[in-house]
Amino acid sequence: MRVLSRLARTLGHRRWFARMGKAIVPLDRAVAKLTKGRVIALGVMPTLVLTTVGRKSGQARNQPLVYVRDGENYVVIGSNWGQTSHPAWSGNLLANPDATITLGGREIPVRGVLARGAERERLFGLLLAVWPAYRTYSERAGDRELRVFSLIPR
């Protein structure tokens, strides 16, 4: 898996990789559901499934996301593969910060807190250590600042 992880990190900066990644998210969701969160992103990157409540639909929405730990908290970013619009899950989390993550077959209730200022920069640095392509995604996103969230276990 280390070889795949290094390869993914290298290719992650390429536009075609982001398009491919976005296209396989539904498959990743299905695999995560079938394995109860034990296999996500083929185990190449540290990944969890975030379940939010749709701010318009009121329905549960699942999104596989790369994460890093920050003490007891989980940190995720709304990169949307570098697109100029925020991902829907981040708007859902802003509207209703109570969510659930699935990780290693366990469901953990969390509260999402949007990081700002120096705290955002610190957490962004932690995320870059795991997925350096977030810097490229940030550049591609234009004027949009990628939302960084701390998911705090409830």
N, C-alpha and C positions, 0 to 999 in steps of 0.2 A: 504493500500500500504506500510505502514511502515514495517509491518511484512515481506512482500515479499522482500523489500529492504534489511532488515537485513539478511534474509535468503540468498539472492543472494550474499551479501558481504561475508558471512561465506563460502558459497560453491564455491565462485569465485576462491579460491586458488587450487581447485581440478582439476586435469588434465581432468577428464571426463566432468567437467563443461565447460572448455575451448573448448573441442571438440564439445559439444552440442551447445555452444554459436556460434561457427563458422558455424555449420550446419544450424542454424536458421536465420542467417543474411539475406538470400534471402527472407524469410517470413517477416522479420522485414522491409526490403526495400519495399515490397509490401504493408504492412499495412501503412507505412509512406506515400507512394504514394497515396493510397486510401483516407487517412485522411488529405492529404495536410500538412503533418508534425505535425499534432496535437497529434497523438499517435505513439510513437516510444518506443521500448523496453518495451512495455506494461505499460509505465509510471512509471516503477520501479526505473529507474535511470535518471538523467538529460541527455537527449540525443538529438542530432541534426542530420540532414542529411547534409553531406558535398558533394557538387558536384564539381568535378574537371574535367579537360580535359585530357583524356588519352594521355600520351606522345607518344605512338606508333600509336594508332587508331585515335586520334583526336576527339573521341566520348565523350559525357558527361558520367561520371561515378559517381554513387551515393553510399555513404557509411554512414550508421548510426554509430555514435560515441558518447561515453560518453564525456561530456565536463564540464568544470568549467568556471566561469567568473573571469576575472582579470580586474577590472575596466570596461571599455567599450569593452574589448577584450574577445574572447572565446578561451579557451585553450584545445587542444586535443593531444592525444598521439598515436603514431604508434606502439602499443603493439603487434599486430598480434597474440594475445592470447598466447604470449610467444614463438612463433616459432623463428627459427634462421634466418629467412629472413624478410626483411622489407615488410610491406603491400604495395600493388601497389599504393594505393591512396597517400601515402607519397612521392613516387617517382614522381607521377604526380604533386604534389604540389611543389616539388623542381624544376621541369622542367618548370612549369607555375604557379606562386604563386597566380594568380587571380582566385578566386573560388567564390562559392555561398554557403551559409548555409540556410537550411530551418528549422525554429524553430517556433513552435506554429502557423503554417499556414502562416508565413511570410518568404519571401525570402530576404536575406541580402547579398549583395555583400561584399566579404572580400578579404584580401590579406594575404597569409600565410607566416609567418616568422619563420624559424627554430631557436629555442632557443639554446643557447650554454653557457657553463661554469656555473657561479653562477646563471645566469637568468634561465637556464634550471633546475638547482637544486631547485630553489625557486618554479618554476611552477610545477615541478614534485611533490613537497610537497603538493601543492594545489590539484593535481589530486589524490594523495594517500588518502587525506581526504575523497574523494568521493568514490574511488574504491581502497581499500587497496591491492587487488590482483595484482595491477600493480607492486608491489615489487616482488611478486612471478614470474610474467611474465618476469621481468627484469632478474631474476636469471636463468630462463629457456632459455632465449634467448642466453645464452653463451656470446661470445665476442661482440655481437651486442648491441650497445647502442640504446635504444628505442628513436625514434625521437619525440621531443615535439615541437609543433607548437603553436604560438600565431596567432589567426585569427583576423585580425584588420579590422573593418568595413571601407569600402571605401566610 
